[in-house]
Amino acid sequence: MPTITFSLNDLENLVGKKLGIEKVQECAHLCKGDVDSYDKDSGEVKIDFGDTNLPYLWSVEGFARFIKNYLGIVKGIPPLIIEKGNYDILVDKNISCIRPFIAGFVARGRTIDDYLLKQMIQLQEKLADNYGRKRQKASIGLYSYRRIKFPIHYKAVEPESISFVPLESEKKLNLLQIIAQHPKGKEYGPILRNCSKYPVLVDENNEVLSFPPIINSNFTGRLEIGDDSLFLEVTGTDEGHISIIVNIFAYALFERGFTICSVNVRHFNKNAVFPKLTRETLDLDKNTVKSLFGLDLKQTEIKVLLEKAQYSLKNSKIEIPPYRADIMHFRDVAEDIGIIYGYNKIEGKPLSTFTIGETSDLIKFIDKVREILVGLGYQEAMSSILSNKNLLYSKMNISDFGTIEIGEFMSETYSCVRSWIIPNLMDLLSKNKHVSFPQKTFEEGLVNIRKGSDIFEYSRIAIASSHETANYTEARQALDLIFASFGLKYEIEEEEHGSFISGRVGRAIVNGRKVAYLGEISPQVLSNFGLEMPVCAFELNLSELFEEIKKK
């Protein structure tokens, strides 16, 4: 949840109107934010924004822009004038496999004071940490323009071939030393862990600007109070991502009175000019607005709402602001229409149907199984449905049998959807080695498995029992009681499974359907989790077992 701090007086100056903290709170709510604190004496306001899809709001300038449109001071997409600049960034071919994209601009004509410097650094940090995924996807450099000689060269070099004095340091270090010794190197160095060469930015005088995404130079990369011109660059792994960041910063500084000058980025095979202010378009769909909100609005009425939400409407074509990348289809625009119109103004519809809620038969069945295990002395656990392949497979000594992975995960720990539950219980046992034994636990929940191009979701339940005499028989007895409670007969088939001891693992079969694994966890898996006590376990597919019960 990004939090920004600013002066109420500064916000009012940017908006051009007295607001008061109550109006600020009202506008923050429309942006899915909330005023966390307000100091009447200093005028300092702190706002928490709950929507991480709107990074342009993570600055007082962006919030002021929203308010100006909402109040009708500005209509449609706010203007941004870009002067053509004679500034080049030359991108070497050898950087393409490391951190291939770069964009930027030059801003001139406004003296930087202490407050403005802090606001720029705040926006820089919020964008890099949140939208830039802690600099993994994008990192931002701010430089004192007067210390730079264009063109800028962006290239990859040997880690020990270049030295410079990094920020917050007094001595020269080469890139390898920065990774090993500098606090920012230790924090962000893992981003480059698989790279044999490291990215650098140097100017025409061979002065190092920065070692992205790690640290700027203490000479060129230090903005100071009194500077009246700056150079901003963004490097990253996705050109669209860095372009949005450049646009957000360009708008913010333009609204501060800076003149924004374009920069030419010259790759070995293409050229690009930034900032890119291309406006994506969508067709207006009044029927969707009506179906979602029950509002039969005229196009002129929708136009007013769109302009208050910072869109422009021309001939039924909606133009999207160039600092927004969250608009995937018209329903995203419709949400903004509803917000600006006011959800509290939309009349509710009377109930047209009447139904009585009831627990489904599957849930009733699952609850009975849970009660049986509680009666056997097992404690129920609850863990995240998101997991990682190391836990699911590597530590369990088996191969991937069909994982649904997350394309752009926030954490390696939660990078896929779990495909079975026993690994969660093993992880739980590994974190409770200090607790007295025996330890008997179970968990019920959803798993998802990919089979070819299809994805299947099942409800499963798993147990794990850990103590000196935990064995196959204990797991079998628990499974026996579950099947007997529902009048089911089952068979056990010998099976090989990398997570279990060979010869002490079986597959439970009901009416020809394989519904469970059970057995003793192998010493290798126990070692992987740092466990010394034996563990027996089973995992039962409740969805498939319930289908067999319904056939009775």
ZATORNU-754756 format. One line per field, with one value per residue (C-alpha): chain; x, y, z. Coordinates in nm, 4 decimals, always signed. Layout:
unit = (A;...) $
px = (X;...) $
py = (Y;...) $
pz = (Z;...) $
end
This chain:
unit = (A;A;A;A;A;A;A;A;A;A;A;A;A;A;A;A;A;A;A;A;A;A;A;A;A;A;A;A;A;A;A;A;A;A;A;A;A;A;A;A;A;A;A;A;A;A;A;A;A;A;A;A;A;A;A;A;A;A;A;A;A;A;A;A;A;A;A;A;A;A;A;A;A;A;A;A;A;A;A;A;A;A;A;A;A;A;A;A;A;A;A;A;A;A;A;A;A;A;A;A;A;A;A;A;A;A;A;A;A;A;A;A;A;A;A;A;A;A;A;A;A;A;A;A;A;A;A;A;A;A;A;A;A;A;A;A;A;A;A;A;A;A;A;A;A;A;A;A;A;A;A;A;A;A;A;A;A;A;A;A;A;A;A;A;A;A;A;A;A;A;A;A;A;A;A;A;A;A;A;A;A;A;A;A;A;A;A;A;A;A;A;A;A;A;A;A;A;A;A;A;A;A;A;A;A;A;A;A;A;A;A;A;A;A;A;A;A;A;A;A;A;A;A;A;A;A;A;A;A;A;A;A;A;A;A;A;A;A;A;A;A;A;A;A;A;A;A;A;A;A;A;A;A;A;A;A;A;A;A;A;A;A;A;A;A;A;A;A;A;A;A;A;A;A;A;A;A;A;A;A;A;A;A;A;A;A;A;A;A;A;A;A;A;A;A;A;A;A;A;A;A;A;A;A;A;A;A;A;A;A;A;A;A;A;A;A;A;A;A;A;A;A;A;A;A;A;A;A;A;A;A;A;A;A;A;A;A;A;A;A;A;A;A;A;A;A;A;A;A;A;A;A;A;A;A;A;A;A;A;A;A;A;A;A;A;A;A;A;A;A;A;A;A;A;A;A;A;A;A;A;A;A;A;A;A;A;A;A;A;A;A;A;A;A;A;A;A;A;A;A;A;A;A;A;A;A;A;A;A;A;A;A;A;A;A;A;A;A;A;A;A;A;A;A;A;A;A;A;A;A;A;A;A;A;A;A;A;A;A;A;A;A;A;A;A;A;A;A;A;A;A;A;A;A;A;A;A;A;A;A;A;A;A;A;A;A;A;A;A;A;A;A;A;A;A;A;A;A;A;A;A;A;A;A;A;A;A;A;A;A;A;A;A;A;A;A;A;A;A;A;A;A;A;A;A;A;A;A;A;A;A;A;A;A;A;A;A;A;A;A;A;A;A;A;A;A;A;A;A;A;A;A;A;A;A;A;A;A;A;A;A;A;A;A;A;A;A;A;A;A;A;A) $
px = (+0.0000;+0.1954;+0.1931;+0.2813;+0.3527;+0.3117;+0.2149;-0.1540;-0.0513;+0.1538;-0.1399;-0.3690;-0.1139;-0.0922;-0.4717;-0.5109;-0.7848;-0.8323;-0.9432;-0.9278;-0.8541;-1.2184;-1.2126;-0.8747;-1.0210;-1.3180;-1.0901;-0.8589;-1.1546;-1.2327;-0.8739;-0.9126;-0.6993;-0.7346;-0.5828;-0.3621;-0.2662;-0.2831;-0.0678;-0.2514;+0.0590;+0.2898;+0.0177;+0.1710;-0.0692;-0.0077;-0.2267;-0.2322;-0.3366;-0.4855;-0.4789;-0.1327;-0.2535;-0.2491;+0.1160;+0.0573;-0.1176;+0.1946;+0.2961;+0.1337;+0.1454;-0.0494;-0.3048;-0.3455;-0.4016;-0.6835;-0.8450;-0.8242;-1.0119;-1.2612;-1.3461;-1.3708;-1.0725;-0.9180;-1.1210;-1.0034;-0.6412;-0.4227;-0.1775;+0.1945;+0.4155;+0.7364;+1.0151;+1.2316;+1.5683;+1.9054;+1.9923;+2.0976;+2.1289;+2.3351;+2.2484;+2.5178;+2.4135;+2.5756;+2.3209;+2.0267;+2.0429;+2.0900;+1.8650;+1.7737;+1.5483;+1.6144;+1.4151;+1.4376;+1.4075;+1.5710;+1.3856;+1.4976;+1.3994;+1.2870;+1.5126;+1.5014;+1.4441;+1.4538;+1.0798;+1.0733;+1.3822;+1.2150;+0.8998;+1.1002;+1.2892;+0.9617;+0.8099;+1.1305;+1.1301;+0.7563;+0.7730;+1.0919;+0.9821;+0.6187;+0.5631;+0.9250;+0.9058;+1.1903;+1.3978;+1.3681;+1.1455;+1.2407;+1.4801;+1.5042;+1.8033;+1.7952;+2.1033;+2.2311;+2.2223;+2.5067;+2.7531;+2.6661;+2.8031;+2.5707;+2.5456;+2.4996;+2.6258;+2.4355;+2.6378;+2.7475;+3.1010;+3.3192;+3.2459;+3.5999;+3.6677;+3.4995;+3.5294;+3.3495;+3.2421;+2.8837;+2.6279;+2.6757;+3.0417;+3.3747;+3.6002;+3.6048;+3.4740;+3.4484;+3.1116;+3.1949;+3.3024;+2.9802;+2.7763;+2.9768;+3.0304;+2.7782;+2.4399;+2.2488;+2.4703;+2.3873;+2.0161;+1.9755;+2.2750;+2.0693;+1.8893;+2.2132;+2.3146;+2.3041;+2.4902;+2.8541;+2.8635;+2.7000;+2.5094;+2.6536;+2.5671;+2.8567;+2.8574;+3.0664;+3.3481;+3.3499;+3.2112;+3.0041;+2.6452;+2.5237;+2.5377;+2.1696;+1.9694;+2.2053;+2.3399;+2.4145;+2.7453;+2.8136;+2.9168;+2.6674;+2.3914;+2.3360;+2.0666;+2.1282;+1.9268;+1.9753;+1.9986;+1.7653;+1.8013;+1.8031;+1.8251;+1.5986;+1.6470;+1.4641;+1.6126;+1.4307;+1.3166;+0.9944;+0.9789;+0.6118;+0.6735;+0.9597;+0.7735;+0.4847;+0.7284;+0.8903;+0.5460;+0.4448;+0.7628;+0.7384;+0.3820;+0.4824;+0.7763;+0.5846;+0.3174;+0.5976;+0.6952;+0.9801;+1.0291;+1.0379;+1.2795;+1.2724;+1.5588;+1.6488;+1.7280;+1.9345;+1.9566;+2.1679;+1.8540;+1.5972;+1.5466;+1.2865;+1.1957;+1.0841;+0.8568;+0.6077;+0.2660;+0.0749;-0.2911;-0.4497;-0.8195;-1.1307;-1.4820;-1.7472;-2.0008;-2.3096;-2.4832;-2.2117;-2.2503;-2.6250;-2.5926;-2.3362;-2.4901;-2.8478;-2.7725;-2.9209;-2.6784;-2.6572;-2.3241;-2.2877;-2.3310;-2.0769;-1.8366;-1.8472;-1.7793;-1.4945;-1.3312;-1.3525;-1.1759;-0.8944;-1.0110;-1.0938;-1.3875;-1.3813;-1.6416;-1.7246;-1.3534;-1.2176;-0.8575;-0.6591;-0.4032;-0.0433;+0.0440;-0.2007;-0.1312;-0.4113;-0.6863;-0.7300;-1.0864;-1.3925;-1.5029;-1.1968;-1.3167;-1.6712;-1.5428;-1.4014;-1.7327;-1.9095;-1.6604;-1.6924;-2.0735;-2.0818;-2.1832;-2.3857;-2.6051;-2.6994;-3.0413;-3.0598;-3.2890;-3.5546;-3.5063;-3.6467;-3.5815;-3.5774;-3.3530;-3.2460;-2.8728;-2.7641;-2.4335;-2.3553;-2.3423;-1.9695;-1.8918;-2.1037;-1.9018;-1.5709;-1.6717;-1.7492;-1.4027;-1.2463;-1.4401;-1.3124;-0.9514;-1.0092;-1.1494;-0.8274;-0.6285;-0.5107;-0.4892;-0.6085;-0.3706;-0.4426;-0.1808;-0.1702;-0.2908;+0.0077;+0.3395;+0.6639;+0.8156;+1.1065;+0.8693;+0.6283;+0.8853;+1.2560;+1.2250;+0.9690;+1.2079;+0.9672;+0.9283;+0.6781;+0.3503;+0.1586;+0.2016;+0.0131;+0.2798;+0.2273;+0.3686;+0.4785;+0.4972;+0.5809;+0.7682;+0.9500;+0.7843;+0.4407;+0.5199;+0.2717;-0.0526;-0.0054;-0.0637;-0.0755;-0.0944;+0.1566;+0.4474;+0.2636;+0.2378;+0.6043;+0.6954;+0.4783;+0.6539;+0.9949;+0.9002;+0.7765;+1.0698;+1.0936;+0.7388;+0.6804;+0.5975;+0.3884;+0.2814;-0.0312;-0.1727;-0.4028;-0.5159;-0.8073;-0.8167;-0.7997;-0.5241;-0.4904;-0.3191;-0.2363;-0.2887;-0.1858;-0.3799;-0.6488;-0.6528;-0.8294;-0.9259;-0.9792;-1.0640;-0.8123;-0.7258;-0.3855;-0.2458;+0.1075;+0.2014;+0.5500;+0.6876;+0.9316;+0.7018;+0.5135;+0.4649;+0.2597;+0.0092;-0.0852;-0.1669;-0.3570;-0.5668;-0.6721;-0.7683;-0.9568;-1.1729;-1.2654;-1.3702;-1.5563;-1.7481;-1.8999;-1.9447;-1.6803;-1.4540;-1.1133;-0.8007;-0.4334;-0.2016;+0.1774;+0.3204;+0.6528;+0.6654;+0.9802;+0.8433;+0.7851;+1.0004;+0.9978;+0.7880;+0.6113;+0.3878;+0.0560;-0.2267;-0.5861;-0.8351;-1.2156;-1.4145;-1.1092;-1.0410;-0.7114;-0.8045;-0.5133;-0.1430;-0.0315;+0.2933;+0.6116;+0.8047;+1.1526;+1.4698;+1.5819;+1.2667;+1.2988;+1.6562;+1.5453;+1.3122;+1.5610;+1.3405;+1.4794;+1.1552;+0.9788;+0.6694;+0.3776;+0.1214;-0.1614;-0.3358;-0.6933;-0.8829;-1.2151;-1.3696;-1.3231;-1.4174;-1.7419;-1.8327;-1.7976;-2.0165;-2.2914;-2.2981;-2.3989) $
py = (+0.0000;+0.3083;+0.6016;+0.9580;+1.2613;+1.6224;+1.9728;+2.0657;+2.4165;+2.2710;+2.0562;+2.3590;+2.5603;+2.2825;+2.2590;+2.6382;+2.6303;+2.6125;+2.2627;+2.1895;+1.8475;+1.7308;+1.7816;+1.6106;+1.3128;+1.3017;+1.3047;+1.0449;+0.8078;+0.8385;+0.7246;+0.4267;+0.6100;+0.7325;+1.0215;+0.8476;+1.1623;+1.5418;+1.7778;+2.1086;+2.2904;+2.1883;+2.1212;+1.7804;+1.5233;+1.1505;+0.9419;+0.5634;+0.4514;+0.1046;+0.0697;-0.0224;-0.0030;+0.3793;+0.4779;+0.8317;+0.9019;+0.8303;+1.1962;+1.5200;+1.6340;+1.3278;+1.3608;+1.7308;+1.6408;+1.4059;+1.6755;+1.9398;+1.7142;+1.5989;+1.9586;+2.0543;+2.2916;+2.0857;+1.8814;+1.5606;+1.4516;+1.7253;+1.8923;+1.8177;+2.0176;+1.8454;+2.0479;+1.8668;+1.8093;+1.7424;+1.4770;+1.1235;+0.7993;+0.5491;+0.1901;-0.0696;-0.4014;-0.5963;-0.4699;-0.6379;-0.9638;-0.7970;-0.4947;-0.3923;-0.0870;+0.2725;+0.5949;+0.9442;+1.3210;+1.6470;+1.8984;+2.2623;+2.5973;+2.5485;+2.5845;+2.2813;+2.3557;+2.1164;+2.0344;+1.9710;+1.7509;+1.5376;+1.5078;+1.3901;+1.1346;+1.0141;+0.9563;+0.7911;+0.5462;+0.4668;+0.3939;+0.1853;-0.0166;-0.0786;-0.0367;-0.1305;-0.4430;-0.3307;-0.2262;-0.5724;-0.4481;-0.0799;+0.1507;+0.5306;+0.7650;+1.1399;+1.3457;+1.7019;+1.8123;+2.0613;+1.7797;+1.5704;+1.5792;+1.4261;+1.1815;+0.9227;+0.5679;+0.2698;-0.0497;-0.3690;-0.3988;-0.6418;-0.6094;-0.5032;-0.2803;+0.0399;+0.2192;+0.5231;+0.6751;+0.5595;+0.7579;+0.7438;+0.6515;+0.8354;+0.5980;+0.4517;+0.0990;-0.1217;-0.2786;-0.6086;-0.4289;-0.2233;-0.5462;-0.6915;-0.3865;-0.1095;-0.1369;-0.0858;-0.3421;-0.5993;-0.5161;-0.5085;-0.7094;-1.0314;-0.8715;-0.9169;-1.2515;-1.4361;-1.1674;-1.2022;-0.8319;-0.5386;-0.2377;+0.1125;+0.4631;+0.6919;+1.0317;+1.1586;+1.2515;+0.8897;+1.0059;+0.7304;+0.8331;+0.5125;+0.1388;+0.0529;-0.0789;-0.0557;+0.2942;+0.6352;+0.8131;+1.0435;+1.3123;+1.3178;+1.1241;+1.3626;+1.6259;+1.9268;+2.2186;+2.5032;+2.2878;+2.4180;+2.1375;+1.7616;+1.4468;+1.1500;+0.7998;+0.4730;+0.1332;-0.1962;-0.5172;-0.3926;-0.0878;-0.0160;-0.0252;+0.2234;+0.4494;+0.4847;+0.5805;+0.8432;+0.9868;+0.9998;+1.1878;+1.4173;+1.5206;+1.5753;+1.8016;+1.9848;+2.0723;+2.2038;+2.4530;+2.2644;+2.2617;+1.8995;+1.8188;+1.4931;+1.2443;+1.0260;+0.6662;+0.5084;+0.1289;-0.0652;-0.1635;+0.1092;+0.4607;+0.5910;+0.9322;+0.9793;+1.0788;+0.8884;+1.0475;+0.8020;+0.7823;+0.4402;+0.4406;+0.2384;+0.2493;+0.3989;+0.1351;+0.2974;-0.0401;-0.1676;+0.1431;+0.0823;-0.2887;-0.2319;+0.0669;+0.0845;+0.4347;+0.5331;+0.8202;+1.0329;+1.0537;+1.4174;+1.3130;+1.0342;+1.2795;+1.5037;+1.2063;+1.0831;+1.4255;+1.4406;+1.1016;+1.2378;+1.0744;+1.2520;+1.1540;+1.2227;+1.0785;+0.7851;+0.7098;+0.7245;+0.8429;+0.7020;+0.9208;+0.8300;+0.7856;+0.4964;+0.1336;-0.0264;+0.0068;-0.3367;-0.3061;-0.0825;-0.2172;-0.0521;+0.2794;+0.2042;+0.1612;+0.5150;+0.6436;+0.4845;+0.6295;+0.9840;+0.9587;+0.8361;+0.4854;+0.6339;+0.8101;+0.4898;+0.3651;+0.0062;-0.2410;-0.4328;-0.8069;-0.9939;-1.3450;-1.5013;-1.7930;-1.9656;-2.0226;-2.3777;-2.5587;-2.7728;-3.1508;-3.1496;-2.9101;-3.1188;-3.4238;-3.2389;-3.1174;-3.4755;-3.5884;-3.2991;-3.3984;-3.7561;-3.6389;-3.4031;-3.7022;-3.8902;-3.6154;-3.4237;-3.0451;-2.8524;-2.6193;-2.3521;-2.2379;-2.0306;-2.1811;-2.0067;-2.1857;-2.2399;-2.5218;-2.5671;-2.6596;-2.8606;-3.0664;-3.0175;-3.0566;-3.3370;-3.5248;-3.5531;-3.4026;-3.1343;-3.3082;-3.0057;-2.6635;-2.3409;-2.0726;-1.6993;-1.4943;-1.1875;-1.2908;-1.0506;-1.3104;-1.6321;-1.7907;-1.7438;-1.7999;-2.0762;-2.2407;-2.5484;-2.8844;-3.0863;-3.0267;-3.2575;-3.0157;-2.7486;-2.9862;-3.0812;-2.7127;-2.6682;-2.9558;-2.8118;-2.4861;-2.6626;-2.8907;-2.7185;-2.8265;-3.1485;-3.4710;-3.6389;-3.3771;-3.4701;-3.2201;-3.2062;-2.9556;-2.9432;-2.7130;-2.6601;-2.7692;-2.6971;-2.9232;-2.8594;-3.1529;-3.0494;-2.7352;-2.8082;-2.7019;-2.9086;-2.7967;-3.0464;-3.0365;-3.2484;-3.3345;-3.4423;-3.5568;-3.5715;-3.7403;-3.7052;-3.8972;-4.1799;-4.4604;-4.2890;-4.5487;-4.6682;-4.8485;-4.5256;-4.3498;-4.6581;-4.6733;-4.3076;-4.3712;-4.6892;-4.4919;-4.2311;-4.4929;-4.7030;-4.3960;-4.3607;-4.7331;-4.7437;-5.0325;-4.9654;-5.1429;-5.0570;-5.0833;-5.0792;-4.7576;-4.5806;-4.2167;-4.0101;-3.8472;-4.1788;-4.4762;-4.7446;-5.0418;-4.8297;-4.6320;-4.7217;-4.5880;-4.6111;-4.7135;-4.6906;-4.8498;-4.8368;-4.4677;-4.3747;-4.1309;-4.1190;-4.1684;-4.2904;-4.3991;-4.3056;-3.9949;-4.0802;-3.9943;-3.7687;-3.5550;-3.5477;-3.4249;-3.1600;-3.0175;-3.0582;-3.3160;-3.5916;-3.7640;-4.0094;-3.8782;-4.0705;-3.9023;-3.9407;-3.7111;-3.7846;-3.6381;-3.5427;-3.4240;-3.7628;-3.9578;-3.7592;-3.8508;-4.2184;-4.1703;-4.0116;-4.3247;-4.5423) $
pz = (+0.0000;-0.1204;+0.1208;+0.0225;+0.2402;+0.1292;+0.2359;+0.2198;+0.1142;-0.1722;-0.2852;-0.2849;-0.4852;-0.7456;-0.7677;-0.7653;-0.5051;-0.1295;-0.0356;+0.3354;+0.4789;+0.4462;+0.0694;+0.0496;+0.2329;-0.0053;-0.3098;-0.1556;-0.1125;-0.4834;-0.5511;-0.3139;-0.0602;+0.2925;+0.4867;+0.7399;+0.9297;+0.9151;+1.1227;+1.1568;+1.2715;+0.9873;+0.7302;+0.6538;+0.5073;+0.4750;+0.2418;+0.1996;-0.1489;-0.1706;-0.5501;-0.6757;-1.0368;-1.0339;-0.9819;-1.1126;-0.7803;-0.5766;-0.5795;-0.4710;-0.8351;-0.9535;-0.6749;-0.7552;-1.1203;-1.0209;-0.8053;-1.0800;-1.3208;-1.0597;-0.9714;-1.3398;-1.3310;-1.6119;-1.8604;-2.0240;-2.0483;-1.8944;-2.1338;-2.1396;-2.3754;-2.4846;-2.6424;-2.8943;-2.7303;-2.8836;-2.6272;-2.7231;-2.5275;-2.7251;-2.6359;-2.6947;-2.8458;-2.5619;-2.3073;-2.4841;-2.2881;-1.9468;-1.8989;-2.2516;-2.2229;-2.1275;-2.1550;-2.0153;-2.0565;-1.9540;-1.7340;-1.7187;-1.5762;-1.2163;-0.9128;-0.6850;-0.3176;-0.0233;-0.0321;-0.4079;-0.3853;-0.1189;-0.3310;-0.6335;-0.4279;-0.2737;-0.6186;-0.7389;-0.4486;-0.4682;-0.8401;-0.8196;-0.5166;-0.6140;-0.9881;-1.0632;-0.8436;-0.6165;-0.9203;-1.0788;-1.3596;-1.3570;-1.1736;-1.1874;-1.1914;-1.1267;-1.2212;-1.2028;-1.5669;-1.5309;-1.4585;-1.7638;-2.1183;-2.3787;-2.5485;-2.2752;-2.3358;-2.1971;-2.2146;-2.0379;-1.9019;-1.7113;-1.3354;-1.2459;-1.5459;-1.4191;-1.0849;-0.9440;-0.6137;-0.5440;-0.3477;+0.0289;-0.0157;-0.0176;-0.2103;-0.5565;-0.5931;-0.8983;-0.9816;-0.8153;-0.4975;-0.4992;-0.5084;-0.2196;+0.0016;-0.0609;+0.1222;-0.2039;-0.3747;-0.1109;-0.1344;-0.5127;-0.6321;-0.6635;-0.9614;-1.1587;-1.0075;-1.3428;-1.5395;-1.6413;-1.7355;-1.5581;-1.7019;-1.6686;-1.7845;-1.8790;-2.0474;-2.3386;-2.0962;-1.9742;-1.6390;-1.4773;-1.4105;-1.2532;-1.2165;-1.2763;-1.1011;-0.8032;-0.7344;-0.8885;-0.8947;-0.6026;-0.8532;-1.1416;-0.9668;-0.6784;-0.7218;-0.5014;-0.3719;-0.6171;-0.9298;-1.2009;-1.4561;-1.4280;-1.6351;-1.5600;-1.6931;-1.6359;-1.7175;-1.7084;-1.8675;-2.0283;-2.2560;-2.1888;-1.8157;-1.8222;-2.0652;-1.8174;-1.5415;-1.7672;-1.8486;-1.4812;-1.3913;-1.6937;-1.6015;-1.2384;-1.3243;-1.5992;-1.3442;-1.1219;-1.3907;-1.5564;-1.9329;-2.0477;-2.3312;-2.5240;-2.5373;-2.8359;-2.7463;-3.0236;-3.0187;-3.2655;-3.4593;-3.3809;-3.2464;-3.0026;-2.8619;-2.5006;-2.3384;-2.5556;-2.5173;-2.7344;-2.6337;-2.6529;-2.7447;-2.6643;-2.8083;-2.5827;-2.4767;-2.3212;-2.2881;-2.0535;-1.8367;-1.8233;-1.7446;-1.4684;-1.2935;-1.4199;-1.5538;-1.8878;-1.9480;-2.2585;-2.4379;-2.3306;-1.9673;-2.0036;-2.1665;-1.8584;-1.6290;-1.8489;-1.8530;-1.4735;-1.4683;-1.6938;-2.0180;-2.3424;-2.5635;-2.9366;-3.1730;-2.9427;-2.9017;-2.5463;-2.5223;-2.2291;-2.0465;-2.1373;-1.7684;-1.7193;-1.8068;-1.6062;-1.8685;-2.0282;-2.1595;-2.1366;-1.7994;-1.6436;-1.7855;-1.6716;-1.3158;-1.3281;-1.4648;-1.1681;-0.9200;-1.0548;-1.0814;-0.7204;-0.6211;-0.3357;-0.5958;-0.7776;-0.6744;-0.5553;-0.7282;-0.5350;-0.4921;-0.7928;-0.6556;-0.3101;-0.2235;+0.0952;+0.1343;+0.2151;+0.2564;-0.0468;-0.0112;-0.0943;+0.1921;+0.4311;+0.3281;+0.3707;+0.7164;+0.8260;+0.7128;+0.9036;+1.2171;+1.1892;+1.1837;+1.4759;+1.6654;+1.5930;+1.7603;+1.4521;+1.4642;+1.1598;+0.9758;+0.7176;+0.4692;+0.1543;-0.1720;-0.3334;-0.3078;-0.4989;-0.7026;-0.4644;-0.1814;-0.3970;-0.5853;-0.5102;-0.1326;-0.1791;-0.4112;-0.7064;-1.0522;-1.1492;-1.2333;-1.3608;-1.2053;-1.2680;-1.2420;-1.1882;-1.4763;-1.2811;-0.9172;-0.6354;-0.4299;-0.5191;-0.2158;-0.3752;-0.7420;-0.8302;-0.7216;-0.5050;-0.6714;-0.3468;+0.0294;+0.2018;+0.1272;+0.3305;+0.6258;+0.5958;+0.5982;+0.9081;+1.0861;+0.9977;+1.1713;+1.4843;+1.5680;+1.9067;+1.9996;+2.1930;+2.0079;+1.8807;+1.6271;+1.4321;+1.1830;+0.8824;+0.6232;+0.3814;+0.0823;-0.2909;-0.5255;-0.8967;-1.1504;-1.5139;-1.7495;-2.0972;-2.1806;-1.9181;-1.5532;-1.2870;-0.9370;-0.6546;-0.2860;-0.0989;+0.2604;+0.3885;+0.7211;+0.8604;+1.1862;+1.3334;+1.6322;+1.7081;+1.5923;+1.3055;+1.0304;+0.7358;+0.9611;+1.1391;+0.8109;+0.6904;+1.0083;+0.9706;+0.6089;+0.7103;+0.9518;+0.6881;+0.4339;+0.6939;+0.8141;+0.4662;+0.4034;+0.1329;+0.0422;-0.1044;-0.2161;-0.1721;-0.4693;-0.4393;-0.5811;-0.6214;-0.5145;-0.4601;-0.1448;+0.0339;+0.1368;-0.1313;-0.0169;+0.2439;+0.0144;-0.1435;-0.3569;-0.2312;-0.5004;-0.4842;-0.7683;-0.9915;-0.9169;-0.7508;-0.4755;-0.2286;-0.1572;+0.1850;+0.3418;+0.5279;+0.4178;+0.2842;+0.4773;+0.1906;+0.2205;+0.5994;+0.5579;+0.3071;+0.5713;+0.8566;+1.0334;+1.2557;+1.3590;+1.1235;+0.9426;+0.7971;+0.5745;+0.3290;+0.0824;-0.0191;-0.3161;-0.1584;-0.4867;-0.6524;-0.3409;-0.3099;-0.6682;-0.5771;-0.2684;-0.4812;-0.6997;-0.4048) $
end
